[in-house]
Amino acid sequence: MKDPLQAKLRTKDPLQTKLRTKNPLQAKLRTKNPLQAKLRTRDPLQAKLRTRDPLQVKLRTKDRLQVKLRTKDPLQAKLRTKNPLQAKLRTKDPLQAKPRTRDPRQAKLRMKDPRQARLIMKDPLQVKLRTRDPLQVKLRTRDPLQVKLRTRDPLQAKLRTRDPLQVKLRTRDPLQVKLRTRDPLQVKLRTKDPLQAKLRTKDPLQAKLRTKNPLQAKLRTKNPLQAKLRMKDPRQARLIMKDPRQARLIMKDPLQVK
């Protein structure tokens, strides 16, 4: 067959070598992908995955930091590890339990006040994270989308971010306060909800759209197909006839307007 999903697929892709299937998700996948080795499933998300992925069940790995990791998720089971920073960590969540550690910088880290925990993480996304829970104190991080994020929750405090769609977004919720953004369709969008406030936009079909709801208010627009069109052409301005034979004549074609 010509359809690669309906015949024996002979491919040079090293991730799908000797893929004998009509659909990669519906047959025994023989692959060189180290994260899907010996994947015997119709769907990788719905069957017992025998894999090198450290987050999956029955992990057979040479990683000395995760030897004998018997868990589906290291945050949800007893973590048995040789990591000297997490030795004998008996917890369902390493951010919420009393860690017993060999690190002299973290010895006897049983602080009740997260402001005094001074947990120095090796995660590059949580460098100098002085907290057990990254959502509860001042987060100093290298994540380019959360630079200088000083908040307990990114949706509940002043968000300083490099996301080009949310530049200088000072809000608890992006949909509830003044949004300063580089999105060309939402420039200078000062609204609690884009559908419920004065929309100032560069969209040529919604220019100068002053409405609480675009579908429920007088539309001031450059779109010639819209109702109650206020045209710049004096021959087409306010074409709402008082003559009952021509009442409310709103033309769809601007070339047919008298």
C-alpha positions in Angstrom: 0.0 0.0 0.0 1.0 3.6 -0.6 -0.5 4.7 2.7 2.2 4.3 5.4 -0.5 3.8 8.0 -2.1 0.9 6.2 0.8 -1.3 5.2 4.1 -2.6 6.5 6.1 0.6 7.1 9.7 0.3 6.1 11.3 3.5 7.2 14.7 5.0 7.8 13.4 6.8 10.9 15.5 5.5 13.8 12.5 6.0 16.1 10.2 3.8 14.0 12.5 1.2 12.7 10.8 -2.1 11.8 7.4 -0.6 12.6 5.0 -3.4 11.7 1.7 -1.8 12.1 -1.2 -0.1 10.4 -1.2 2.5 13.1 1.7 3.2 15.5 -0.8 3.4 18.3 -2.5 0.1 17.6 0.1 -2.6 17.2 3.3 -3.9 18.8 5.8 -1.2 18.3 9.4 -2.2 17.8 11.5 0.9 18.0 14.8 2.3 18.9 13.3 5.1 20.9 14.9 4.6 24.4 11.8 6.1 26.0 9.6 3.5 24.4 11.7 0.4 24.4 9.7 -2.8 24.4 6.5 -0.9 24.2 3.7 -3.5 24.1 0.6 -1.5 23.9 -2.0 -0.1 21.6 -1.7 3.3 23.2 1.4 4.4 25.2 -0.9 6.2 27.6 -3.3 3.3 28.2 -1.2 0.2 28.9 1.7 -1.1 31.0 4.6 0.8 29.6 8.0 -0.9 29.8 10.3 2.0 29.2 13.3 3.9 30.4 11.1 6.9 31.2 11.9 7.6 34.9 8.3 8.6 35.5 6.8 5.3 34.4 6.1 1.9 36.1 8.7 -0.8 36.3 11.7 1.3 35.6 14.8 -0.6 34.7 17.6 2.0 34.7 21.3 2.5 35.3 20.8 6.0 36.7 22.3 5.8 40.2 20.1 8.7 41.3 16.9 6.7 40.7 17.8 3.1 41.4 14.9 1.0 42.5 12.4 3.7 41.9 9.2 1.9 42.4 6.6 4.5 41.5 4.5 5.8 38.7 5.4 9.3 39.8 8.3 10.3 42.1 6.0 12.8 43.7 3.4 10.3 44.6 5.1 7.3 46.2 7.9 6.3 48.5 11.0 7.4 46.8 13.9 5.0 47.2 17.0 6.8 45.9 20.7 7.1 46.2 20.6 10.8 45.7 22.5 12.2 48.7 20.2 15.3 48.7 17.1 13.2 49.1 18.4 10.2 51.1 15.6 8.4 53.0 13.0 10.8 51.7 9.8 9.3 53.0 7.1 11.5 51.5 4.4 11.6 48.8 5.6 15.0 47.8 9.2 16.1 48.5 8.1 19.7 48.8 5.6 19.0 51.6 7.3 16.6 54.0 10.2 16.6 56.5 13.2 15.6 54.4 16.0 13.6 56.0 19.1 14.6 54.1 22.8 14.2 54.2 23.5 17.6 52.7 25.1 19.7 55.4 23.5 22.8 53.9 20.1 21.2 54.4 20.6 19.2 57.6 17.6 19.1 59.9 15.5 21.1 57.5 12.3 20.8 59.5 11.1 24.3 59.2 7.5 25.1 59.7 7.9 28.6 58.3 8.6 28.4 54.5 10.4 31.8 54.7 13.0 30.2 56.9 13.5 26.9 55.0 16.1 28.3 52.6 15.9 25.3 50.4 18.6 25.5 47.7 17.4 23.5 44.8 19.5 22.0 41.9 16.6 22.4 39.5 17.7 25.1 37.0 14.1 26.3 36.9 14.0 26.8 40.6 17.4 28.2 41.4 17.6 30.0 44.8 14.1 28.9 45.6 13.6 29.7 49.2 10.6 27.5 49.8 9.2 24.1 50.0 6.3 24.9 47.7 7.1 27.1 44.6 3.6 28.5 44.7 3.8 29.9 48.2 6.8 32.3 48.4 9.0 34.5 46.3 10.1 32.4 43.4 13.4 33.2 41.8 13.7 31.2 38.7 15.4 30.9 35.4 12.3 30.0 33.5 12.1 32.7 30.7 8.3 32.7 31.0 8.4 33.4 34.7 11.3 35.8 35.2 11.1 37.7 38.4 7.8 36.1 39.3 7.1 37.3 42.8 3.9 35.6 43.6 2.3 32.7 45.5 0.3 31.8 42.4 1.1 33.1 38.9 -2.6 33.9 38.4 -2.9 35.8 41.7 -0.1 38.4 41.7 1.8 40.7 39.6 3.2 38.6 36.8 6.4 39.8 35.2 7.1 37.6 32.2 8.9 37.5 28.9 6.0 35.9 27.2 5.5 38.1 24.1 1.7 37.7 24.4 1.7 38.8 28.1 4.4 41.5 28.3 4.1 43.6 31.4 1.0 41.7 32.4 0.1 43.1 35.8 -2.8 41.0 36.9 -4.2 38.4 39.1 -6.0 36.8 36.2 -5.2 37.8 32.6 -8.9 38.0 31.8 -9.7 40.3 34.8 -7.5 43.4 34.7 -5.7 45.7 32.4 -3.9 43.6 29.8 -0.8 45.1 28.3 0.2 42.9 25.5 2.0 42.7 22.1 -0.7 40.6 20.5 -1.7 42.6 17.4 -5.3 41.6 17.9 -5.4 42.8 21.5 -3.3 45.9 21.5 -4.2 48.2 24.4 -7.0 45.8 25.5 -8.2 47.3 28.7 -10.8 45.0 29.9 -11.9 42.5 32.5 -13.0 40.2 29.7 -12.3 40.9 26.0 -16.0 40.3 25.3 -17.3 42.7 28.0 -15.4 45.9 27.7 -14.2 48.5 25.3 -12.1 46.6 22.8 -9.2 48.6 21.2 -7.7 46.4 18.6 -5.9 46.5 15.3 -8.1 43.9 13.8 -9.5 45.6 10.6 -12.8 43.8 11.0 -13.2 45.0 14.6 -11.6 48.5 14.5 -13.1 50.9 16.9 -15.5 48.3 18.3 -16.9 49.9 21.3 -19.2 47.4 22.9 -19.8 45.2 25.9 -20.4 42.3 23.6 -19.6 42.4 19.8 -22.8 40.6 19.1 -25.1 42.8 21.2 -24.2 46.4 20.5 -23.9 49.0 17.8 -21.0 47.8 15.6 -18.6 50.5 14.5 -16.5 48.6 12.0 -14.6 48.6 8.7 -16.3 45.4 7.7 -18.7 46.4 4.8 -20.9 43.4 5.5 -21.8 44.4 9.1 -25.1 45.9 10.2 -25.6 49.6 11.0 -22.5 50.4 9.0 -21.3 54.0 9.5 -19.5 54.6 6.3 -16.9 57.3 5.5 -18.5 57.7 2.1 -21.2 60.4 2.4 -23.3 58.5 -0.2 -23.4 55.5 2.1 -23.5 57.1 5.5 -26.4 56.1 7.8 -28.4 54.3 5.2 -31.5 53.7 7.4 -34.5 54.9 5.4 -37.5 56.4 7.0 -39.6 55.4 3.9 -41.5 52.2 5.0 -40.9 50.8 1.5 -37.1 51.2 2.1 -37.0 51.0 5.9 -33.8 49.6 7.4 -32.2 49.0 4.1 -28.8 47.7 5.1 -27.0 46.6 2.0 -24.6 43.7 1.8 -22.9 45.0 -1.3 -21.6 48.6 -0.9 -21.6 48.9 -4.7 -25.4 48.6 -4.8 -26.1 51.4 -2.3 -27.8 54.4 -3.9 
